[in-house]
Amino acid sequence: MTPEERRDIYPPFIVSEIEKEDPEDFVAKKITDFLQLLRVIWVISNKDYQERFWVRQELPMRGDNYMETMETFLGDGEAVLEANEAGRVSMTPKQREMLTTLYDMVEDFDGDPNPLCPIDTMFDKPDNDAEIISHPDWEKIRQYAKLVYEELSGDDLDRWESERK
């Protein structure tokens, strides 16, 4: 992905962190060190991204989808929360609370065991990302993810969106 494509897709914090990322001798110690987790929280928050890359499979992110996003978020989210509890990753109490709430919301949505819930049948169908994106519970998750992303990264997504247009 070119730097221009990256800036066209992602908000400023993610772009700047990708551009300065150096994998050698890197040890994550604070929440902003977990760029993949922050990127996936932003993806969860952004309907335009989901429509472009999950549904229409536009380049350069062809292959990105709901299931991949959930696997990454739930795996990385759990690891970061556990590392925070063990004292290896620093977060404010508010950041931890917000990340935990988002984690629980996503986990409940992704694994809803209610047999009458229409979301259950969605997960068994191929090409169901469009249905997921339009689900009212997903919209609530998307809105909360935006708040979590802003709290963790310091980006103002409304300002960024208005400047892009």
Helices and strands as residue ranges (DSSP letters): H 3-9, H 12-20, G 31-33, H 35-45, H 47-49, I 50-55, H 66-85, H 93-110, H 118-122, H 129-134, H 136-153, H 157-164
